[in-house]
Amino acid sequence: NSQQLKILGSAYLDFTITNGLTYRLRGGVDYVTNRDFTFQPIYNESFNARALANISDNRSVFVSPLISNQLTYQRTFGKHSIDAIAVAERQAGNFNFLNGGGQATSNDIRQVSAAVPTSVGIQGGLNQNVLLSYLGRVNYEYGGKYLLSASIRRDGSSRFAPGNKWGNFPAASVGWRISEEQF
């Protein structure tokens, strides 16, 4: 018997600061809860048999909240067009689990507890991680033909090795829309 609930959602608010400059605040959550319950009774059928009844009850909860701040600037000046964005985000992951199981000499067991006569085992834990991200990007366009883009992303994660918690990821590109040329 397995039960699962999943909720995935996000919402945002946009604010215009000045002409061409906007701010977006976005929040979201990924939430999953799961329970898996199994009971296997004692049986004896010719060559097949289970001498002990088995029971297991496994439960977990995963919660991952996200908060994002984004500034966007877009302007056109004659033949020049610029589009810039700056983002700061934080996303966490929290996974909590509890697993229990046991065996009994009778089919009367209905839950994992210390009352299970033969054996009982319980394990659990909590895993947490955090990702911080910063992103900056600038796109420039001249006359609808010539394009230039540059970006940098900086990520810090609790999952990265000690001494290497942060990574930088730069990128740049140029483009030419040859279809916009007169020839």
Secondary structure, 3 states (H helix, E strand, C coil): CEEEEEEEEEEEEEEEEECCEEEEEEEEEEEEEEEEEEEECCEEECCEEECCEEEEEEEEEEEEEEEEEEEEEEEEECCEEEEEEEEEEEEEEEEEEEEEEEEECCCCCCCCCCCCCCEEEEEEEEEEEEEEEEEEEEEEEECCCEEEEEEEEEEEECCCCCCCCEEEEEEEEEEECHHHCCC
